[in-house]
Amino acid sequence: MGIKYGITAGTPFDTKLGEIFFSKKGLEVVSAYISETADEQNRLQYISPKKLEIKTINTIRHLKKAGANIIIIYCNSLSAVLEVDKISALTDIPILTPLAVYKNLDLSSLDKLAILAANSQSAAKIENIIAEKNPHLEFVSAGIMPIINAIEAQKDPTEILAEAGLQELLVAFRTMGADTLLLGCTHLPYLKEEIKGFYENIIDPADKIKVMAEKLLAHK
């Protein structure tokens, strides 16, 4: 029997993005989401982290019962507020998140890094993780929840770029000297083609998560 990947994220939309991404890699997946909307997920992260932890544990147990061998939490901001090692131990299943990718990033060639994240709490967590291995780096970061909500509504990407403030933000990042951009939210590949108009150097953790999952399972 092959490996089955359990995909979960903050909302139905980004959970579906994760399901599609890993399915296109030829992997068998099962998925379940944590919250109905991005606003609900954002409130839980800031106001009710314990409730969020319980919901996440219940979702992971559901995925495990459905046959998952490993869990991918396909959401940066959700991962940023969870004690992932604790939840992995409680549910007895390996868990990977985008944050695990950032721990291994060697960005010694950069002076500055721009980060787009769903909220500022997530951006700060990503900064802290990357800075452990790259203490020289200067960060320019932003939490962009209104843009995430526009993506959730599946508005046209060119419309989001022009009307949601993203274009001005990307120009500001470049003006501040950051020529590499990290997509610190799994919603953001939805806008990747538009972002490429401002950034050639884009870090997207999704592919690295798949590689890390394969290595983790190979050693179990």
Number of C-alpha atoms within 10 A of each C-alpha: 3 7 14 18 24 27 30 27 30 29 20 19 20 23 24 17 18 25 24 14 15 19 14 10 10 8 16 15 22 19 22 20 22 22 18 12 15 20 16 13 21 18 12 19 24 12 11 12 16 13 12 22 20 12 15 23 17 14 20 30 18 16 23 20 10 14 15 23 18 25 25 25 25 29 25 26 28 25 21 19 18 16 10 17 12 10 18 17 11 11 14 13 16 19 22 22 23 25 23 16 19 22 16 13 15 11 17 11 8 14 15 19 20 24 24 22 26 27 22 16 16 25 24 17 17 23 22 15 18 21 18 13 16 20 13 13 18 16 19 19 22 20 20 19 16 17 21 23 16 15 19 17 10 12 12 12 17 14 10 20 18 12 12 16 13 19 17 12 16 20 13 13 23 16 10 13 14 21 18 21 25 19 22 29 26 24 24 19 14 16 16 15 12 17 21 12 10 17 18 11 11 17 15 19 21 18 13 13 21 18 11 15 18 12 11 14 12 8 6 6
